[in-house]
Amino acid sequence: MGCNVLRIIALARSVFGISTLLAVSIFPATALAQGSESRITTTFVWVEILSALILLSSGVAIWVIARNQTKRIRELKREAEKLRDADFGEPLPVQPGELGELAAVFNDMRDKLKATTISRDYVDSILSSMNDAIIVTTSDGTIKRVNKATSHMLGYEEQEVVGTTIDFIVSTGKSGTLVDQKPSGVPREAFFESKFGESIPVSYTCSSLSGKEDDSGDKIYAAQNITERRRAEKRIRYLARIDALTKIPNRMQFQHLLQRCIARARRSANPLCLFYIDIDAFKEINDTFGHLAGDTTLETVAERLSAVLPDDTIIGRLAGDEFAVILDGLGPDENGRKQTDTLAKRLLGRLADPFFVQGHEVFMTASMGIAYYPKDAPNVIDLIRNADAALYHAKKSGGNVYSYYEPAMNEAAVERLMTKSKLKRAFERDELLVHYQPKYNLETGEVFGAEALVRWELPERGMILPSDFIPIAEETNLIIEIGEWVLDKVCEDFRFWQRSVSSPGRVSVNLSLKQLRQPNFTRRISSILRSYEVSPTSLELEITETTLMENPERTIKLLDQLYALGLHLAIDDFGTGYSSLSALQQFPISTLKIDKSFVRHVSTNPDDATIVSTIVQMGQNLNMDVVAEGVESEYQLAFLQKLGCTYVQGLLFGDPMSSDSYLELLLAQVEGTDTHRALFA
C-alpha cells in the first residue's frame, strides 16, 4: 500500500507540478489538524454551555432562596408592625435555620406581649369601671393618667390634665399642696377643684406604685367624693346638739355654750347668772293626757321662755322637763338681785298661764333654782350642780317658786359622798350584780347576744342604776376594779352558758376612759379570757365617742391591739359625741350603737327619725353593724326594720335579766318556745 502511495505522488508531480503536489501533499495534515481543532472547540463550547447551565441553575436556586428569605423577612416585618399597633395576628411558621429560630423567638415575644396586653387591658377596664377617682402621677407630682371617674368628678378630659401637676386639680388654698406628700396609704381629706370652679371635698389615699413609702417611683391617688357624707355629718352634728323637740340647745351644747360664757365673764370680770327650771308635776300631764300632750307642754315652755327673755339669751333643754337659762351681767349685788327677782317672777308667771292640748285646758307651774358665777361656783359643772341644788330646794318648798343657791343646800353632795363610800364597801363585799339585756337580730328575730349591765342593790334604796353610781366610780380608780370584775363575771357566765348551748351569742361590755388608760389593759383582758377559755370573738367592747377622741393616736394603737386579739369593738351612744366621721374610719370599729335618746321619739319627731335613718345608712355604707338601743314600742321596731337596722335591744323585750334567765331565754330559742319571735314577723 505504501508503494501505491508513492506512485500516486509521483504521477501527481508529473501531471500537476511540484506546487500543486505540495498543496495536495499537505492537505491530509491540514485536515487532520482542523479536525482536532474542531473537536477541541466543540468540547469548549459544551463546557461553556454546561457552565452556563450550572450558573443559571445556581442563579435560579439562589433567586428562589433569596425570594423565600425575603418573603419570610417581610412576614416578620408585617407581624412586627402589627405588634406595634397591638394587633397580634397569627403565629409565624417555624422552619429550620436561623430565620426559623428568629420566628420562634418572635412568636414567644408575641405570646408574652399578648398576655401582658390582655392584663393591661383588664386593669384598664377595672380602673375605668371604678367609682373612685384614680390619678397616677410621677414622683414629682406630674399626672400621667386618670380614669373615667376622675373626669366625671372634675369635668376634665384625660388629655386636659395629663402633664399637669396634681395641684392643678387641688384647691391648695383649702388643702395645701399634694405634690410633696409622701405615700402612706392612710386616708386623708382634701378639696379638689373642678373645671367649673366647684370645690369638691374628697377622702383620698396616696400610695407608691413601687411599694416603698418614699418619694421614689410613681404615686397613685384614689379619691372619693364625700360631699353627701359631709352634708349628712353636718346634719347629724347639728341635730345631735339641738334638742329635736324644742329646737333649742340640748344639754351637751348648753354646757359648751355655758363654758364659753364663763370664759368671757372671767376675762371681763363680769358676773353671770344661771336659771335651772323644772316643770312641776310633769309626769301627771303625761299620764293624764298622753305623751303628745307632754311634748306640747315642753314646746310651750321653750316658746314662753324665748318670748319673755331677751333675744340674745341662751336657753337649753338639759333633760326631760328640765331647762336652763344663761343671763350675762346679772350678779349677786343688790341691783343685780332685784333684776333677777323681777325676771324670775316674770318667767314663772308666764309659764303658769294655761294652754290647750287636744281641746283640754292644761295648767302647769314650774320651779326654779338660781346660782351665780363666780360667787356660787367657778366652773360649768359646779354651777349647774349648785343651781340644781337650789331647784331641789324650791321643789321641796312646794313648787311654783324660785330659790337662790346656799352652801347649806349641799346635802345632796354629802349624800353623794356617802354613796361613794357605800359603793366601795359594796364592791369589797361582792354585792354588785351583772344583768344582761338581750340583743335581737332584726331580720330573724333571734337573740344575737346581750349587753352586760352592772347593778347595785342597796337594802334601804333598792336597785341603783349604773347612771347613778358609775359617775361616782369614775371619779376614783374604783371604776377600774369594777370594770375588771364585770369582765371576769361575764366570762364566768359565758363559760357556764356554753355547757348548755353551743352559741350563747356575743356579749357586750362597756369600757371606761380610765380602763383604757391602764398601761397593761390589753394584757389583763387577754389573761381573763385565757383563764376562762372564752374566745375573744365572743366579746364586744363598747366605747363612747368621747372616750375614743380623748387621745386618738394612743386609742388607735390600743384598739388595734384589742382587735388583733379577736375582740369586736363598738361605738356606744353614737351621734352624741364630737368625733368626725373621717376620724372614726381610722378606728377598727365594727358596730355603731344608736343612742336611745334618738330612738325614743322616732315615731313622733321627724328630726329624730332622720338622725336614726342617717346613722343606719352610714353604718351600712361603712360595712358596720348598727344596734338601736332603747326600743320600747312595736312602732319603733317596725321603723328600724324598714331602715334595715341590724340589731335592737330595749324594754320592749323585757327588763335586763340575770345570768340564769338569759340562759333560759337561749334554751327557749333552741326549743322554739321563745315568746319574742312573733314581734319580728
VOGU-3710 file (C-alpha; in Angstrom, 3 decimals, decimal comma):
1> mgcnvlriia> 0,000/0,000/0,000  2,893/2,403/0,712  4,257/1,787/-2,790  0,986/2,687/-4,318  1,002/5,973/-2,433  4,420/6,823/-3,672  3,373/6,088/-7,251  0,405/8,293/-6,927  2,543/11,112/-5,564  4,993/10,768/-8,437
11> larsvfgist> 2,266/10,758/-11,018  0,798/13,807/-9,416  4,065/15,652/-9,535  4,343/14,987/-13,236  0,873/15,968/-14,057  0,251/18,866/-11,660  3,689/20,136/-10,950  5,553/20,440/-7,731  3,462/23,325/-6,225  0,310/21,556/-6,879
21> llavsifpat> 1,706/18,470/-5,487  2,901/20,206/-2,306  -0,501/21,639/-1,831  -2,029/18,273/-2,189  0,555/16,674/-0,003  -0,145/18,896/2,976  -3,949/18,589/2,737  -4,263/15,489/4,884  -2,190/17,036/7,638  -4,199/20,204/7,454
31> alaqgsesri> -7,419/18,310/7,520  -6,194/16,269/10,440  -5,255/19,399/12,351  -8,513/21,108/11,537  -10,484/18,091/12,810  -8,592/18,078/16,045  -9,152/21,811/16,493  -12,857/21,386/15,750  -13,146/18,705/18,392  -11,436/20,959/20,955
41> tttfvwveil> -13,707/23,858/20,043  -16,768/21,668/20,437  -15,553/20,496/23,800  -15,034/24,082/24,927  -18,497/25,000/23,684  -20,089/22,197/25,616  -18,099/23,102/28,668  -19,229/26,691/28,328  -22,840/25,640/27,807  -22,670/23,327/30,807
51> salillssgv> -21,099/26,058/32,905  -23,761/28,469/31,769  -26,453/25,965/32,684  -24,842/25,380/36,069  -24,571/29,103/36,670  -28,130/29,578/35,513  -29,382/26,793/37,823  -27,364/28,203/40,689  -28,732/31,652/39,985  -32,283/30,344/39,885
61> aiwviarnqt> -31,719/28,444/43,116  -30,164/31,491/44,742  -33,040/33,658/43,495  -35,604/31,207/44,852  -33,812/31,026/48,201  -33,440/34,801/48,346  -37,087/35,241/47,390  -38,210/32,866/50,158  -35,967/34,557/52,688  -37,215/37,971/51,592
71> krirelkrea> -40,782/36,752/51,894  -40,144/35,477/55,438  -38,402/38,720/56,385  -41,357/40,663/55,025  -43,680/38,462/57,076  -41,592/39,224/60,148  -41,770/42,920/59,310  -45,554/42,793/58,858  -46,034/40,946/62,133  -43,731/43,421/63,895
81> eklrdadfge> -45,828/46,290/62,527  -48,971/44,529/63,781  -47,426/44,165/67,229  -46,634/47,857/67,146  -50,367/48,513/66,643  -51,354/45,899/69,280  -52,614/43,507/66,564  -51,177/40,104/67,462  -52,286/38,215/64,292  -51,367/34,544/63,920
91> plpvqpgelg> -48,116/32,815/64,924  -45,360/32,663/62,238  -44,474/29,239/60,793  -41,215/27,966/62,247  -38,801/26,449/59,702  -35,228/25,185/60,102  -32,475/27,731/60,028  -31,648/30,993/61,714  -34,756/32,718/60,364  -36,788/29,881/61,816
101> elaavfndmr> -35,134/30,461/65,188  -35,855/34,172/64,806  -39,508/33,328/64,023  -39,683/31,134/67,137  -38,286/33,962/69,279  -40,743/36,345/67,620  -43,673/34,002/68,370  -42,592/33,751/72,021  -42,328/37,531/72,244  -45,778/37,823/70,627
111> dklkattisr> -47,355/35,457/73,178  -45,812/37,310/76,100  -46,818/40,697/74,741  -50,336/39,377/74,132  -50,604/38,145/77,730  -49,196/41,430/79,023  -51,581/43,463/76,893  -54,567/41,396/77,996  -53,575/42,004/81,640  -53,092/45,688/80,949
121> dyvdsilssm> -56,455/45,938/79,188  -58,051/44,127/82,119  -56,515/46,590/84,557  -57,605/49,489/82,335  -61,130/48,072/82,318  -61,109/47,833/86,116  -59,826/51,381/86,509  -62,410/52,697/84,061  -65,267/50,983/85,903  -64,241/52,154/89,385
131> ndaiivttsd> -66,383/54,798/91,084  -63,362/56,227/92,891  -61,218/58,736/91,045  -57,800/57,203/90,267  -54,887/59,535/89,471  -51,382/58,263/88,660  -48,507/60,741/88,956  -44,750/60,707/88,737  -42,675/61,131/91,872  -42,674/64,906/91,359
141> gtikrvnkat> -46,476/65,071/91,096  -46,891/65,211/87,298  -50,129/63,499/86,250  -49,572/60,511/83,921  -53,093/59,185/83,639  -56,564/59,359/85,186  -59,627/57,139/84,970  -63,156/57,991/83,828  -64,363/58,590/87,382  -61,840/61,430/87,690
151> shmlgyeeqe> -63,148/63,039/84,510  -66,721/62,578/85,720  -65,931/64,159/89,100  -63,890/67,127/87,863  -65,213/67,706/84,338  -61,752/67,480/82,749  -60,943/65,085/79,922  -57,849/62,974/80,442  -55,739/64,897/77,905  -56,542/68,154/79,718
161> vvgttidfiv> -54,875/67,100/82,970  -52,145/64,711/81,796  -48,834/66,545/82,006  -50,034/68,965/84,720  -49,205/68,550/88,416  -51,597/67,075/90,952  -52,040/70,561/92,420  -53,753/71,585/89,162  -56,900/69,802/90,379  -56,432/70,565/94,096
171> stgksgtlvd> -57,816/73,584/95,910  -54,469/74,367/97,514  -55,929/77,314/99,417  -58,078/74,884/101,437  -55,994/71,717/101,357  -52,391/72,781/100,740  -50,142/71,145/98,162  -50,246/67,415/97,437  -47,072/67,378/95,325  -44,698/66,875/98,257
181> qkpsgvprea> -46,968/64,488/100,115  -45,319/61,181/100,966  -47,235/57,974/100,198  -48,680/56,367/103,300  -51,982/54,694/102,406  -53,647/56,480/105,364  -56,979/58,121/104,419  -56,829/61,899/104,306  -59,240/64,620/103,291  -58,755/67,459/100,811
191> ffeskfgesi> -60,659/69,660/98,395  -60,431/69,108/94,644  -61,372/71,885/92,252  -63,419/71,023/89,186  -63,090/72,504/85,717  -66,022/74,752/86,546  -64,502/76,122/89,763  -66,536/73,919/92,116  -64,769/72,895/95,322  -65,305/69,170/95,953
201> pvsytcssls> -64,437/67,570/99,330  -62,755/64,188/98,879  -61,352/61,427/101,020  -58,211/60,061/99,396  -55,230/57,801/99,872  -51,777/58,239/98,359  -49,731/55,092/97,716  -46,473/54,315/95,976  -46,651/52,047/92,918  -43,201/50,748/93,811
211> gkeddsgdki> -44,495/49,599/97,165  -41,963/51,776/99,001  -43,108/54,538/101,321  -40,711/57,140/99,968  -40,573/59,726/97,202  -39,167/57,368/94,564  -41,350/55,957/91,824  -44,824/56,820/90,633  -47,679/57,562/93,044  -51,344/56,659/92,794
221> yaaqniterr> -54,149/58,680/94,361  -57,561/57,095/95,000  -60,162/59,761/95,825  -63,832/59,530/96,751  -66,337/62,381/96,648  -67,592/62,859/100,213  -69,931/65,777/99,593  -73,005/63,785/100,634  -71,205/62,303/103,606  -70,143/65,749/104,814
231> raekriryla> -73,647/67,047/104,391  -75,008/64,110/106,402  -72,285/64,558/109,014  -73,091/68,239/109,336  -76,781/67,493/109,757  -76,118/64,763/112,322  -73,861/67,055/114,328  -76,444/69,808/114,187  -79,277/67,554/115,271  -77,066/65,992/117,951
241> ridaltkipn> -76,541/69,420/119,535  -80,072/70,785/119,154  -82,996/69,330/121,023  -85,191/67,867/118,296  -88,473/68,698/120,023  -87,937/72,270/121,239  -85,275/73,352/118,691  -83,053/74,798/121,439  -79,581/73,575/122,543  -79,536/70,221/124,311
251> rmqfqhllqr> -77,559/69,542/127,493  -74,271/68,869/125,732  -74,442/72,018/123,630  -75,728/74,117/126,522  -72,765/73,120/128,686  -70,457/74,034/125,825  -72,109/77,461/125,484  -72,030/77,986/129,260  -68,313/77,259/129,243  -67,794/79,971/126,634
261> ciararrsan> -69,918/82,444/128,615  -67,914/81,753/131,773  -64,662/82,293/129,862  -65,928/85,669/128,601  -67,156/86,644/132,063  -63,777/85,725/133,554  -61,915/87,872/131,036  -64,223/90,849/131,546  -64,579/90,326/135,327  -68,376/90,331/134,993
271> plclfyidid> -70,854/88,105/136,860  -73,135/85,522/135,322  -76,490/84,097/136,396  -77,882/80,613/135,723  -81,585/79,720/135,968  -82,370/75,999/136,361  -86,090/75,402/135,618  -88,190/72,279/136,072  -91,918/71,774/135,365  -93,909/70,806/138,426
281> afkeindtfg> -95,830/67,504/138,218  -94,897/66,999/134,577  -95,431/63,260/134,953  -99,097/63,882/135,767  -99,562/65,772/132,495  -98,048/62,840/130,604  -100,090/60,248/132,480  -103,354/62,205/132,154  -103,230/63,448/128,583  -100,572/61,227/126,992
291> hlagdttlet> -97,070/61,767/125,633  -98,282/64,031/122,856  -99,567/66,455/125,490  -96,232/66,176/127,276  -94,368/67,083/124,092  -96,706/70,025/123,529  -96,031/71,181/127,090  -92,283/71,127/126,549  -92,621/73,044/123,290  -94,797/75,610/125,070
301> vaerlsavlp> -92,198/76,077/127,824  -89,441/76,696/125,262  -91,621/79,191/123,345  -92,587/81,120/126,502  -89,021/81,299/127,755  -87,920/82,677/124,387  -90,771/85,219/124,403  -90,016/86,624/127,881  -86,203/86,644/127,753  -84,013/88,993/125,653
311> ddtiigrlag> -83,254/87,807/122,112  -79,569/87,019/122,803  -80,312/84,879/125,871  -79,108/81,276/125,714  -81,811/78,740/126,567  -81,228/74,992/126,745  -83,110/71,798/127,485  -80,947/69,768/129,860  -83,135/66,687/130,272  -86,777/65,645/130,164
321> defavildgl> -88,662/68,631/131,600  -85,548/70,492/132,805  -84,494/73,757/131,152  -81,700/76,241/131,860  -81,074/79,886/131,013  -77,790/81,862/130,908  -78,033/85,560/131,783  -74,918/87,687/131,271  -74,266/90,612/133,605  -76,659/89,659/136,406
331> gpdengrkqt> -74,788/89,405/139,702  -75,469/88,876/143,421  -75,200/92,583/144,262  -78,312/94,476/145,379  -79,206/95,834/141,946  -78,496/92,506/140,259  -80,591/90,656/142,834  -83,569/92,943/142,149  -83,297/92,374/138,391  -83,026/88,639/138,998
341> dtlakrllgr> -86,122/88,638/141,206  -88,116/90,586/138,620  -87,107/88,310/135,739  -87,657/85,102/137,746  -91,183/86,179/138,730  -91,993/87,107/135,124  -90,830/83,722/133,893  -92,758/81,733/136,488  -95,851/83,850/135,915  -95,708/83,352/132,152
351> ladpffvqgh> -95,140/79,620/132,485  -98,166/79,354/134,781  -100,554/80,638/132,109  -102,957/77,880/130,981  -102,832/76,461/127,471  -104,885/73,995/125,441  -103,908/70,467/124,380  -106,324/68,362/122,327  -109,190/70,582/123,384  -108,308/70,362/127,086
361> evfmtasmgi> -107,144/73,322/129,144  -103,866/72,474/130,854  -102,397/74,261/133,865  -98,759/73,934/134,756  -96,287/75,557/137,104  -92,531/75,458/137,320  -89,813/75,633/139,965  -86,506/77,444/139,539  -83,043/77,307/141,093  -80,646/80,243/140,697
371> ayypkdapnv> -76,834/80,311/141,018  -74,249/82,991/140,229  -70,798/82,862/138,720  -68,281/83,286/140,296  -69,944/83,656/143,715  -71,556/80,224/143,843  -69,289/78,210/141,528  -66,184/78,790/139,364  -66,942/76,309/136,577  -69,671/74,758/134,445
381> idlirnadaa> -70,188/71,529/136,372  -70,338/73,137/139,807  -72,535/75,986/138,612  -75,117/73,599/137,139  -74,897/71,339/140,186  -75,474/74,216/142,612  -78,343/75,643/140,564  -79,821/72,132/140,582  -79,456/72,027/144,367  -81,358/75,322/144,589
391> lyhakksggn> -84,033/73,885/142,255  -84,376/70,848/144,527  -84,895/73,199/147,472  -87,579/75,109/145,527  -89,419/71,869/144,726  -89,280/70,810/148,370  -90,927/74,146/149,180  -93,994/73,147/147,151  -93,134/74,294/143,641  -94,006/77,383/141,589
401> vysyyepamn> -91,233/79,290/143,416  -87,579/80,096/142,873  -84,657/79,673/145,268  -81,134/81,055/145,346  -78,289/78,646/145,981  -76,891/78,485/149,507  -73,993/76,312/150,690  -76,357/74,588/153,101  -78,120/73,093/150,121  -75,180/70,783/149,518
411> eaaverlmtk> -76,760/67,965/151,466  -77,079/66,154/148,157  -73,327/66,410/147,758  -72,867/64,911/151,214  -75,210/62,085/150,276  -73,177/61,603/147,130  -70,061/61,239/149,233  -71,820/58,678/151,410  -72,902/56,817/148,285  -69,276/56,686/147,168
421> sklkraferd> -68,257/55,153/150,493  -71,097/52,605/150,345  -70,157/51,709/146,780  -66,609/50,930/147,858  -67,882/48,626/150,591  -70,428/47,030/148,246  -67,664/46,143/145,805  -65,458/44,714/148,533  -68,373/42,607/149,788  -69,233/41,369/146,282
431> ellvhyqpky> -72,700/42,975/146,416  -72,720/44,130/142,784  -74,683/42,222/140,159  -74,386/41,764/136,400  -77,599/41,641/134,401  -77,936/41,032/130,676  -80,079/42,921/128,168  -80,603/40,710/125,086  -79,894/41,986/121,588  -82,116/40,694/118,791
441> nletgevfga> -81,390/40,197/115,113  -83,963/42,338/113,314  -84,060/40,056/110,286  -84,548/36,723/112,047  -85,858/37,697/115,494  -83,168/35,532/117,118  -81,125/36,512/120,162  -77,784/37,620/118,786  -76,170/38,329/122,151  -76,549/40,650/125,114
451> ealvrwelpe> -75,157/43,736/126,776  -73,720/43,261/130,263  -75,090/45,852/132,714  -73,753/46,231/136,261  -76,349/46,693/139,026  -76,141/47,646/142,702  -78,869/46,748/145,165  -78,966/48,638/148,471  -81,309/47,320/151,171  -82,524/50,821/152,086
461> rgmilpsdfi> -82,836/52,129/148,494  -83,424/49,112/146,295  -81,873/48,710/142,848  -79,498/51,550/141,878  -78,964/52,085/138,150  -75,489/52,481/136,626  -76,255/56,108/135,730  -76,477/56,847/139,466  -73,275/55,208/140,681  -70,958/54,764/137,696
471> piaeetnlii> -70,159/58,528/137,601  -69,178/58,225/141,258  -66,947/55,266/140,455  -65,451/57,257/137,558  -64,236/59,896/139,999  -61,921/57,349/141,602  -59,974/54,341/140,383  -62,831/52,152/141,620  -64,168/52,107/138,053  -61,078/50,139/137,009
481> eigewvldkv> -61,738/47,475/139,627  -65,456/47,350/138,797  -64,727/47,134/135,063  -62,336/44,224/135,545  -64,789/42,488/137,876  -67,592/42,824/135,290  -65,384/41,335/132,568  -64,405/38,470/134,858  -68,061/37,833/135,763  -69,154/37,902/132,094
491> cedfrfwqrs> -66,517/35,327/131,135  -67,558/33,117/134,052  -71,224/33,275/132,958  -70,309/32,715/129,322  -68,424/29,515/130,144  -71,450/28,351/132,141  -73,813/29,057/129,208  -71,581/27,152/126,806  -72,204/23,968/128,730  -75,897/24,118/127,711
501> vsspgrvsvn> -75,964/25,927/124,360  -73,392/25,858/121,582  -73,542/29,581/120,831  -74,605/31,959/123,639  -74,086/34,919/121,297  -71,782/37,902/121,553  -71,738/39,756/124,892  -71,016/43,491/125,008  -69,101/45,047/127,906  -68,759/48,795/128,448
511> lslkqlrqpn> -65,280/50,277/128,836  -64,443/53,500/130,646  -61,746/56,010/129,790  -59,769/55,132/132,910  -59,705/51,455/131,938  -58,267/52,305/128,531  -55,601/54,447/130,161  -54,132/51,440/132,008  -50,712/50,576/130,544  -51,331/46,814/130,783
521> ftrrissilr> -55,019/46,835/129,808  -54,710/44,552/126,763  -52,656/42,011/128,680  -55,162/41,932/131,549  -58,088/41,272/129,205  -56,161/38,550/127,406  -55,341/36,917/130,745  -59,006/36,868/131,848  -60,133/35,336/128,542  -57,485/32,607/128,747
531> syevsptsle> -58,316/31,772/132,363  -61,962/31,035/131,423  -61,132/29,577/127,978  -63,501/32,043/126,309  -62,838/33,021/122,702  -62,157/36,756/122,234  -64,635/36,730/119,315  -67,418/36,095/121,858  -66,966/39,532/123,424  -67,577/43,068/122,193
541> leitettlme> -66,130/46,103/123,939  -68,263/49,256/123,858  -66,524/52,647/123,909  -68,164/56,070/123,806  -67,242/58,667/121,168  -65,863/60,928/123,907  -63,523/58,177/125,084  -62,396/57,483/121,518  -61,456/61,084/120,837  -59,760/61,756/124,197
551> npertiklld> -56,367/60,760/122,748  -56,954/59,430/119,204  -53,371/58,389/118,428  -52,981/56,331/121,598  -56,532/54,986/121,344  -55,974/53,771/117,777  -52,901/51,780/118,839  -54,735/50,301/121,818  -57,832/49,371/119,822  -55,660/47,813/117,118
561> qlyalglhla> -54,152/45,580/119,822  -57,603/44,609/121,106  -58,789/43,974/117,543  -55,734/41,807/116,924  -56,799/39,630/119,880  -60,088/38,949/118,043  -62,322/41,208/120,159  -65,168/43,099/118,477  -65,320/46,856/119,053  -68,396/49,114/119,124
571> iddfgtgyss> -69,085/52,838/119,491  -71,655/53,351/122,243  -74,170/56,248/122,191  -73,195/57,143/118,618  -74,350/60,590/117,498  -73,925/62,304/120,878  -70,183/62,996/120,632  -67,961/65,345/118,677  -65,943/62,934/116,563  -65,713/63,414/112,797
581> lsalqqfpis> -66,590/60,511/110,531  -63,203/60,678/108,828  -61,568/60,229/112,252  -63,835/57,287/113,123  -62,756/55,470/109,945  -59,270/55,138/111,403  -60,544/53,035/114,330  -61,114/49,273/113,904  -64,802/49,627/114,779  -67,358/47,060/113,601
591> tlkidksfvr> -70,541/48,247/115,339  -72,399/51,540/115,837  -74,901/51,795/118,705  -77,579/54,460/118,205  -78,254/56,300/121,449  -81,713/55,650/122,909  -82,419/59,398/123,060  -82,716/59,345/119,244  -84,764/56,125/119,104  -87,284/57,231/121,738
601> hvstnpddat> -89,141/59,729/119,534  -88,722/58,294/116,024  -92,486/57,794/115,850  -93,354/61,425/116,663  -90,312/63,535/115,782  -89,116/63,764/112,150  -85,679/65,044/113,204  -85,007/62,032/115,420  -86,230/59,771/112,615  -83,817/61,492/110,227
611> ivstivqmgq> -80,878/61,034/112,621  -81,618/57,333/113,083  -82,112/56,796/109,337  -78,848/58,587/108,519  -76,834/56,637/111,101  -78,236/53,304/109,845  -77,406/54,204/106,239  -73,958/55,388/107,269  -73,297/52,131/109,099  -74,344/50,158/106,023
621> nlnmdvvaeg> -72,043/52,236/103,790  -69,137/51,646/106,189  -69,932/47,877/106,407  -70,698/48,157/110,118  -73,426/46,539/112,201  -75,909/49,015/113,692  -77,582/48,409/117,083  -80,541/50,546/118,144  -80,851/50,989/121,917  -83,972/51,821/123,904
631> veseyqlafl> -86,585/50,109/121,706  -89,801/50,259/123,727  -92,629/50,059/121,180  -93,592/47,941/118,212  -93,717/51,070/116,045  -90,056/51,759/116,795  -89,271/48,131/115,968  -91,117/48,308/112,623  -89,432/51,616/111,779  -85,982/50,140/112,401
641> qklgctyvqg> -86,843/47,017/110,407  -87,823/49,178/107,452  -84,491/51,031/107,643  -82,527/47,784/107,604  -81,024/48,229/111,088  -79,037/45,154/112,139  -79,852/44,612/115,835  -82,149/46,059/118,540  -82,356/45,998/122,316  -84,723/47,589/124,801
651> llfgdpmssd> -87,560/47,213/127,271  -89,942/46,030/124,520  -88,349/42,604/125,071  -88,317/42,807/128,870  -86,065/44,147/131,622  -82,371/43,228/131,824  -82,131/39,735/133,285  -79,895/37,575/135,422  -77,419/35,090/134,010  -79,785/32,170/134,660
661> sylelllaqv> -82,712/33,947/132,993  -80,599/34,707/129,930  -79,668/31,030/129,667  -83,372/30,105/129,865  -84,022/32,554/127,009  -81,317/30,893/124,901  -82,680/27,409/125,629  -86,220/28,547/124,743  -84,910/29,844/121,447  -83,254/26,493/120,688
671> egtdthralf> -86,512/24,697/121,528  -88,595/27,223/119,539  -90,615/28,297/122,579  -89,294/31,868/122,886  -92,057/34,472/123,087  -90,476/37,456/121,329  -90,008/35,900/117,881  -93,567/36,890/116,914  -92,717/40,597/117,249  -90,379/40,325/114,251
681> a> -92,846/38,660/111,886
//
